């Protein structure tokens, strides 16, 4: 187990820790959960922190991921946006029962639709804007148009507050209101009020439309997720300070709108609510679960809070089947919190997590004849469908790999045939592994260490071309360029 989580960008003190058995936790159950994740073809854990009674009872990072790394959280970013909104409410800068249009008076004459005019801040905070679909494509179609303005021009299908639909522009609008009333970015507002008191170091948040995105785009380490989860578990209290109002946490983490069809849309099949953690209701930017509540983000980012067990589980991962992640947690973790555990089980869990690593391809090295050095590869068929911004792959002297991308090159050291992963720090931290396939092909995996994504490249020397495929494709908001898979340069 990585026991020293003080190795992080903030340099803040580590959370207190305890052996699982000392907290009434059976480490064998946590280990069964970890092994189940590792055994599943749809689960790739990157980082795990489990807190019980305010103490770290398990934590680990699967190499080449590491505790100090920030990780793209996708929609788990919404939990931080929720906190910012709660703080703005507490400071009297924002009122949930104000019309959204009250915060955009420049649109008052233009927006005449009655439903839109009845849309309240609480409606966008709870994904109940009245739209029955995600309006992302419409709101963000024209980069010259403010996404909030575009969103408010889309007439709600139903009365605001009456229907749930997972609607990214609703959260973007909530974040835009917070940024307007506070006069700064979300991170600037959160930093002195929440992030510094929690011991969370510098974070990065992508921007769109001149604002931090609010619904996605936050880069934070696993430890920061755990700290926010612990704050929510304690109803906004951290030590002897009340950082978030209890009433806000209670409202944000309880049902504000039911989710019979969790992502909206006519024709979407309804799952059995007994089997689905997406049909338990939605709060203010948080999901209710079959057990406790959570924030989550695409491809496996989780902050699961279990008040009945006094537990927080923070996960960063590349796991497309997120319901399976939760199913495994309910199967293995819940019994673990019934204890009692043993020192032997504690030691076995710690040893397993200390040695955790992601499997790398096992391929032979290239012939030592220098024939590959200085080779340039162009996309097979003329364009790279998997990543359109990727225009060329180059192997320089010493077999340094360069991905030539319209948004900025990504460079990586590469040691074909070497076991494990070769890590390259830089603007875009990456790890590579791979080797030869026959005499004229080279297979390379490029893992983006601040995102849940891995790109596999096949370089064909005979044709001078390459093919590329994602193991889990980045969401459309972060597909171009490759540098969007790393923390933005401006930190907050």
N, C-alpha and C positions, 0 to 999 in steps of 0.2 A: 504494500500500500504506500502511495506517495504521502508520507506523513507530514511533510513540511509544505503547507500551502502558502507560506509567506513568500515563496518565490513567485511573484506576480508583479505586473507593471506598477501597482500602487505602492509596493513596499509596506503595505499595512500589515498589522499583526494578524497571525493566523487565528481562525476560529478555534475555540477550545475543543479538545478531542477526548474521547473515552473509548475504552474497549467495548465492543458491542455487548458482551455479557454483563458488564457493569451497569448497563442501562436497561436490562431486561430484554435484550435483543439476541436472537439466535443467529449468529453469523453464518451458520450453515444454510439458512434460508436465503440470506443475501447472496451467498455464493451460488446457490442453485439458480437464482435470478440472473446473475452474471453469466453463468455457463449457458443458460438457456438463450440469452441474447447472443452469445458468441456462436452458438450452434445453429441459429436460424439463418437461412439464406437472405432474409429481408431485414436483418438487424446488424448494424455495424456500430457498436458503441465507441465513442471518442473520449468521453469524460463522464464520471459519475461521482456525486457527492451525496451522502445520506446523513442527515442530521436527526438525532433523537434527543429530546429534552435539552435542545440547544447545543448539543455537542456532536462533533463529527464522529460517526461510528464506522464509516466506510468511505473511502475515496480512492479513485484511481483514474489514470489516463492511459489510453492504449497508444503506445508509441507507433508512429512518430508524433502523435498529438501529445501535448504537455500541459501542466497546470497553468503556466503563465500565459498560454495562448488565448487571445480573444477569438471568439467563434461567432459566425453569422447566426443570429437567432431567428431569422425570419419572423413569423407572427408572434413569437414569444416577446418580441419588442413591445407588443401591445400592453403587456403587464407593466412596463415602465411608463408608457403613455398614461395608463390608468392612474398610476401613482402621481404623475404630474398634474393630471386633472383634479385629483383629490386634494392636492396641496393648493391649487388655484381656488377651489371651492372654499377651503378652510380660510384662505386669506381674503375672501370676499371679492375676488377678481372674476369669478365665474359662477353662474347660477344654473343649476340643472333644468329649471323650469322656464328659463328664458328661451324664446325662439332662436333658432340658429341664425336667422337673418338679422337678429339684433346685433350680432357681432360682425356683420358685413353690411353696414348701412349703405355702402356704395351700390348695392344690388337691390335696394328696397323698391325702387321704381320699376326695375326690370322684371323681378320675379313676382308674377301675379297669381301663380297657381295656388289655390287655397290649401291644398295638402302640404305643399312645400312651406307655406307661410305658417302652418301649424306644427311643423317639425321642430321639436325642442332639442336642447343639448342632451338631455337624458336619452333621447331616441338614437342619436348618433353614437352615444357612449355605449348603448346596449345592442347595437346592430338591429334596431327596430325603426329604421328611417321610413318604412312603408314600401320600400322597394322589395321585390320578390326575387331578386337576382343580384349578383355582384356587378356593379356598374363600372368596374375598373376600366374596361376597354373604352367606354364612352367618355369617362371623366379624364382619362389620360391620353386620349387620341391625338390631341394637338398640343405639342410642347409650347406653343405660343399663348395658349389659353390657361389661365390659372385653374388648376384642378378643382378647387373649391367652387369657383364660379361654374365650371362645367358640370359638376355634380349637382349643384342646386338648380340647374336648368333641366335636369332629368326628372320628369314628373313621377312621384311615387305611385306605385300600382295600387296600394291600399292606404288606409289611414295610418299615419305614423303612430307607432306604439302598438299596432295590432298584429304585426307579423315579423318574424325573424328571417333575416337573410344575411349570410356572412358576406359583408359588403365593404371592401377595403377603403373606398372613398369616404365612407362614414367615419372610420377611424382617422383617416387623413384630415378630415374636416375638424374632428375633435382636437387633434394635435395642432391644427392651424389656429383654432380659437385660443388654445393655451399659449401658443407662441405669440399671438397678437396681443393678448391682454398682459403678458409678462414682459414683452418687449425684447425677447431673446429666444435662443433655441431651447429645445427640450432639455438637452444636457446642461446648458448654462443655468437653467432654472432648477434642475434636479441636483446639481453638484453641491451647493452648500447646504441644501435642505435635507437631502437624502443620501446621496452617493458618498460624500465625505463622512458623515456620521456612521454609515454602514461599513466604512473601510473599503469601498470599491474604488479602484484606481481608474486611470484615464480610459474612456470608452470612445468608440467611433460610431457615428450614425450617418448613413447615406442621406442625401438630400434630393429633392425633386420639387420643382416649382419654387425654389428659393427657401424651402423649409426642410427640416428633418422630417422624414417620411411618416413617422408615427406608427404605421401599421406593419412595418418591416424595416430591415436595414440596420438594426443595432448590432454591433460587435461587442461581445462581453465574454469574459471567462466563465467557466462552469461555477466557480466559487461565487461570482457575483449573483448568479441565478439563485444559489442556495441562500445567500444573505437576504435577497429580496423575499424569498419564500419564508424565511424565518421571521421577517418583519410582518408578513401577512398572517403567519400562524399566531403571532403574539398580538394580533389586532392593532398593528401600527406602532407597537412599543419596541424600543431597542435599548436594553439596559434600563437606565432610569429616565429615558427620554421618550416622549410620545411624538414620533416623527410624522405619522399619519393619523388622522382622527379615527377613533374606533368606529364611528358611525359610517365613515366612508368605506373602510375595509369591510365592514359587515354588509353594506349594500353592494359593493363591487364583487363580493364573493358569494352572493346568494342570487337566486333566480330573479331576474328582472323581466325576462321574456322566455316563454317555452320554446324548445327547439325540436318540434316533431319532425321537421325536415331540416337537418342542421345546416345545410349549405344552400337552401332555397332552390327555387326553380320548379316549374311545373313538371311533371314526369319523373322527378327524382324518387327512386324507390325508398320506402321507409324501412329501416332496420327495426328489429325487435328492440324496444327500449331496454329490456333486461340484458341485452348483449352489447349495447352501444354506449360508449362514453361521450358521444356527440349528441345524445338525445335526452340529456339530463337538465337542460336549461342553460341560459347564458346570463352573466351578470354585467358589470361594467368592464368589458375587455377581458373577462375570465370565463372559462368553462366550468360548469359543475360536472362532477364525475360520479360514477357509481359509488365511489368512496372519496370523500373530500372534494376538493376543487383543484383547478390547475390553470396555468397558462401554458400554451404550447405553440410550437412553430414548425413549419413544414420540414419534412424529412427527419423528424426525430428529436426536436428540441423540447424539453419539458421542464416545468417547475410544478411538481405535484405536492400538494399540501394535504396532510391527513390529520386534521385536528383530533380525531378520536384516538390517534396513536401518538400524538405530539411529535410528528415526523414531517420532514421535508425531504423530497427526492429531486435532485437536479441532474438532468441528463443532457449532454450534447452528443449528437450522433448523426449517422447517415442511415436512417431507417425509414424507408418509404411506407411500411405497414405500421402506422402509429397505433392502431387499435391492438395489434399484436403486442406492442411494447407494454401497453396498459394491461392487457390480459395476462401477460407474464408477471407483471408486478402484482396483480391481485392474486395470482396463483402462488407465487413464491414469497413475496415480501410481506404480505399481510400476516401469514402464519409466523413469520420471523419475529414480528413485533409482539407475539404472545410469549416469547422467551422460552426458557431462561437463558440458553446458550452456555457455552463452555469456553475456557481459555484455549483449548485445542482448536475449536472451531474458529475462534478469533484469529489465531495464528495462521490457520489454513487460508482464511479469507485475505488476510494481509499479504501473505506470500503470493497468492494468485494475482492480486491487483498490482503488487509491486512489479511483477514480471509481465504484465499485460502488454500485448503488442498486436498489431494488425498483421495478418499474413501477407507476405510479399510474393510475387511471382518467382518461381524457381526455374530460371532459364540460364543457358550457358553464356559464357563470355564471348565476345567477338574475337575472330582471329587477330593476332597481334601483328597486322601487316600495314596498319595506317590507312587502309583503303576507305574507311568511313569518315575520317576527319575532313572537315571542310565541305561536307556534302549538304546540298540544299534540296528540300523536298517541298513540292507544291501540292495543293489539295487534289485528290483524285477526282476527276470529273470537272475540275476547274473551280469548285467552291466547296467549302467545308460546311456541310449541312448541320452538323452537330454544334458548331460554333462559328457562325458566319464571319465574325471579326478576325478569326485566325486565318491568316493568308499564307503563312510559310512556316516551316520548321527547319531549323538549321543545326547541324552538328559541327561545332567549331573544333579547333585543335584542342586536344585533351578530352575530346568528346563532351564538351560543355554544350548543353541543350539550350537552344533559344527558340521560344515560341513567338513568332513575329505576329503581333496583334495590332489592330488598328487603334486600340486604346492605349498602347504601350507594351513593349516587349516584356516577356517573362523569361527570366534566365534561371537555369538550374544545373547544378553539377549532376553528373550521371556516371555510374560505374556499372556497366553491363555485366551481368552474371554474378555480381556481389550480393551475398545474402542480406536481407533486410532492406532498409530504406536509407537513402542518402538525402540529408536535409540541407536546403539552401535558404539562408536568411536573405532578406531583401525587401523591396517594396511589396512583393507578393511572395510570402514564405511558402515554399513547396517542398515536397519530398518525392523522390523518384525511385523507381525500381524496375527491373526488366532485364532483357537479354536477347540473344540471337534466336531466330527461328529459321533454321536452315542456313544457307550461305549468303542470302541476299535480303533478308528481312530482319527488322529489329522491332521488338514490341516493348513499349515503354508505358508505365503508369505514372501519371503526374497527380499527386495528391495536393490539393490546395488546403493548407494547414489552418486557415482561418475561416473555413467554410465546410459544409458537409458534402463535398464534391470531389470526384476523382475522374480524370480524363485519361482514357487509354488511347495511345497512338500506335499505329503500325506503319513503320517507315519501310518503303520498298525501294531498295537501291537500284534495281534493274529499270524501273519506270521513273524513278525520281519523284515519286508521289507519296502522300501519306493519307491514311484514313484515321478518323477520330470518332470516339463514342464516349458518352458520359455513363458512369455507373448509376448515377441518379441525376437527371438533368436539372440544372439550375432553373428556378422559377423565372418566368418571363421578365420580371422586373429587374433581374440581376444577370441576364444572359450575356449582355455585351456592355463593355468589353470584359476581358478576363480580369482586369484589375478591380472590377467590382466584387470579386471574390476575396478581397483583402480589406482590412480595416482602412477607412478613409484617412488621408494624411492629417486632417484637422481633428484633433481629439478634444474631448470635453469631459 
